[in-house]
């Protein structure tokens, strides 16, 4: 079976969003690596007892990793049926994670909420996944 023959051409946008998310994760990881050197936080320590700024940088990355697996699942489900809408929602969520991190990087954790617009993308693909599951169950 040729998978490319089964997927709509617009699924290419979905793949680009996955690549965009990979770039975002790499960026956040690089910031943590740099902060480890700058604030002298050695592995395996996750956080610093001395420097709140390191903790903010680490937390921005860690929180993103905490929600990333769920986002991937729901993004994939939504994209299988509605690739363009899912791609737009995915772009919103991934972009929001930069704003979330940049807010944290100020050293003022409340500024992480600059990325709260990402909930549109995150909950959007969750709701789409629920809708798709109900369609499959013939509820709609």
N, C-alpha and C positions, 0 to 999 in steps of 0.2 A: 504494500500500500504506500503510495506517495503522499506523505504528509502535506507537502506544499500544495498538492492538488485539492486537498480537503480544507485548507485554511483560506480565508479570504485574503486578498492582497493587502488589505488594510491592517492585517495582523503584523505587518512589518513595523507599524508604529508602536505596537505593544512591545516588540523586541527592542526597539530604540529606547523605550521607557525603562526596560530592564537594564539596558546598558547605562542609561543616565543614572539609575539608582546605584549601579556598581561604581560609577565615578563619584557619586555623593559619598558612599561608604568609604571609598579610598581616601577622599579628602578629609573626612572626619577622623579616620585612622591616622593619617599623616599628622594631623594636628595633635593627636594624643602622643604620638611618637616624639614630636618636637617638644611638647610640654614635659614629657618624661625627662628629656635631656636638660631642658631649661630649669626645671624645678627639682631635678635630681631625685626622681621617684623611681626606684629600682623595681624590676620584676621580682616576685610575683605580686607586689602590692598593687591593689586596684585604686586606692585613694591615698591622699597625703594627710598626715596628722598636722602638718605645718603650713600648708599652702592651699587656701580655699580656691585660688585661681585654677590650679591643676585640677581640683575636684570638679569645677564647673566644666572644664574642657573634656575631662573623662566622662562626666555624666551625660553630656550632649551625645557623645558617641554611644555610650552604653544604653541609653534610653532608645536610641534609634535601633540598635541591635535587638532590643527587647520586643519591639513591635514589628520589625522587618519580616520575620517568618509568617506572621498572620497576614500582613499586607500582601506578601507574595502569593499566598494561597487565594485570597479573595480577588486580587488583581487578575490572577490567571483564570479563575472561574468566570469573572465578569467579562474578561477579554475574549474568551472562547465564543461568546454569543454576541457581545457588543464591543468589538475591538476599538472603535473610534471613541466612544464615550469613556470606556475604561482607560484608554490612553490619555485622554484629557484629564480624567480624575487622577491617574497615576502621575502625570506631570505636575499637577497641583500638589500632591502629597510629597513627592521627591523635592520639589522646589522649596516647600515649606520647611523641610528638614534643614536646609541651609540657613534660613531665617531663624529657626529654633536654635541652631548651634551658634550663630553669630550673636544672638541675644545672650546666650549663656557665656560666650567668650568675653563679654563685658565685665564679668565678675559679679554681676547682679542677676541671680537666678530668675527673678521675676520677669526679666526681659526675654526669657525663652519663649514667652507667650507671643512674641512677634511672629512665631511660626504657627500660631493656633489656626490659621486659615487652612492648614493641612487636614483638619478634621473633615472638611468638605470632601477631599479626595479619599480619605481613609474610610469614613462612614459611607461615602457614596458607593465604593466597591463592595462593602459589606451588604448594603441594602440591595444592590444589584444581584449579589450572590444569593441572597434570600429569595428574591423574585425569581431568579432562574431555577432554584430548587423547587419552588412552588409550581412553576411552569412544567418542570419535569414530572412532578407528582399529579399533574393535571388539575391543580386547584384553580388555575386561571386558564 
